[in-house]
Amino acid sequence: MAVMTDVREAAQGLIEYAIHRSMIGQDDRIWAYNTILECIGATGPALDMAWALQVEKLSLLHPDTLPDFDLEGTLAALSETAVANGAAEDTASGRDRIAMRIMGALMPRPSVVNEEFNGRMGVNEPRAATDWFYGLCCDTGYVRRAAIARNIKWSTPTNWGDLEITINLSKPEKDPRDIAAAGAAKNTGERYPACQLCIENEGYPGRSAATDGGAHPARQNLRVIPIQLDGERWGFQYSPYAYFNEHCIAMSSKHRPMHVDRKSLTCLLDFVDLFPHYFIGSNADLPIVGGSILSHDHFQGGAHEFPMMHATEVSQFSVPGFDQVSGTVLQWPLSVLRLRSHDRAQLLDAAEKIILAWREWTDESVGVIAHTTDGVAHNTVTPVIRRVDSRGNAGGEIYEAYLALRCNITTDEHPLGVFHPHAEYHHIKKENIGLIEVMGLAILPPRLVPELGAVREHLLAAKADVSYDLAGALEGDDLCRSHAAWAEDVYARRADELTADNAIDILHEEVGVVFGHVLDNAGVFKWDEAGRAAQQRFIDSL
């Protein structure tokens, strides 16, 4: 009976929350309660009729006065009941699918969301439209605020400015039962949706690892705003596991590969004309230097200002034929050219000219190879577009394009990529340097939390006992082995500073320094005499 009472309290609390957040109306209480019971495979308990029939003037409540509510905990409790009732698979993904099914039932349908969004856009208030939509996505649990809050964040001063570091703890770890089920699953080759970026995900119930096609997250509470970019239908949504403020995604309605060209630049410019308060960027369109999903044409944007956007200007250049466009070389570890103009058309033409020139540029003196003998292309760019005013504030009339020059050539010495994190830094970062990291925000793996914690203990033990075999202890510890050489170097330089209170902060600072080196690895023109001369040769070629 206690469990049944918990169901009533949880369901009614969730409904009250949904009413306060304007997802449903006062008269939806009974329907919503019964809908939740259906989702969790229950036929009771009876709801509290006094609660069901009450009428509050919610419009008089200011948002700041709304009651606190544990959305994540309430959904978890209802999901446990669903598992007990046999309505949900007894796995992490099974519980999540039920939670998202419940929230999908309690939120407005896409047509209602689109009408509200477009109504706000129609009065020329894109900021108001995105504020409302982002709030809805957070309130309905699509943007996982509680999970995102678990990420560990700090900044590290470097020669390039303050770099931003995040250890990503928000995405749930894979359930061993899901992994086992995936290994036993049959696969006929049919996948729907084709990937997690397809607009067909809107409302999709998700599937377990054991099903045909493999695991796919539930998306019943996803809402996608239709937008037009370069005359085509695209979708606008927010990222469920955001890496920065209002992290949004624009994805093509067609499941087609990423590409960086005039068409994609036009789409980026159209996006900032729709949402001038957001930046937008594209991952590069080649392996190694591209993002994690190259199979679906998409962009990422948001309200964040990244370290790259505050980089020092070291020199200026012009692009012949485009007198309304000013060019700047930024002091940044990756090789970034910034273009600015009030004239959108000229900026587009100048950016395209640079991209086309770069795709054909070879300079073997610095290891840049545009095409290998097998005809494979290796040069591309990571473009970022935003609109600013004369002081650099978002939303102005000046178009700003950042073009990070990329090359994915490999060698025997660097089989994962010459302009990719080098092996000596793989203990911190081995994955691709994508759009977000190009701009100075590191997304580091969760393994670093226990690993850095173990390194901390060994460093403090060495500080406390001069006879402590630090090298042997690090090499003998599975958590520390990959960090051994780095940790010994940190200790040699900073042992005098180490205390129990600051040891993890010192390690975090040193991780940030490594990230700066990783970005430097990704730069095609280094900040030495040869690199500066090579970059100038490319600029002169324009």
Secondary structure, DSSP 8 states (H G I E B T S, - for coil): -HHHHHHHHHHHHHHHHHHHTTSS-GGGHHHHHHHHHHHTT-------HHHHT----GGGS-GGGS----HHHHHHHHHHHHHHTTSS-SSHHHHHHHHHHHHHHHS--HHHHHHHHHHHHHTT-HHHHHHHHHHHHHHTTSS-HHHHTTSEEEEEEETTEEEEEEE---S----HHHHHHHHH----S--SSSSTTSGGGTT---B-TTSTT--B---TT---EEEEETTEEEEEEE-TT-SSTT-EEEEESS------SHHHHHHHHHHHHH-TTSEEE--BSSTTTB-S--SS-EEEEES---GGGG--EEEEE--TT-TT-EEEEE--SS-EEEEEES-HHHHHHHHHHHHHHHHT--BGGGTB-SB-TT--B-EEEEEEEEEE-TTS-BTSSEEEEEEEEEE----SS-TT-TTS--GGGTTT--S---HHHHTTEEEE-TTHHHHHHHHHHHHHHHHH-TT--HHHHHHH-TTTGGGHHHHHHHHHHHGGG--TTTHHHHHHHHHHHHHHHHHHHH-SS-SSHHHHHHHHHHHHH-
